[in-house]
Amino acid sequence: MSECFRWAEDGGGYIVRLYEAGRSTAQAEITFASNVKSVSECSLLEENRQPVVLTNGKASLTFRPFEIKTLLLRH
């Protein structure tokens, strides 16, 4: 489930915040618009960025119960 979509603090992309609300581990495949060139998972403060693998504009994510993920999208 998406909780947030906004400009990144540095102005260089967008932040998408997703979370798992079903009390279980979940797999998600997210398809991004063609203008998204890179995706990084980061902290709530947009730090500690870790690249997310994009394959044909899609990313696979695993969520633990109640986990929140913050993604930084660059175009």
Buried (B, 14 or more C-beta within 10 A) or exposed (E): EEEEEEEBEEEEBBBBBBBBEEEEEBEEEBEBEEEBEBBBBBEEEBEEBEEBEBEEBEBEBEBEEEBEBBBBBEE
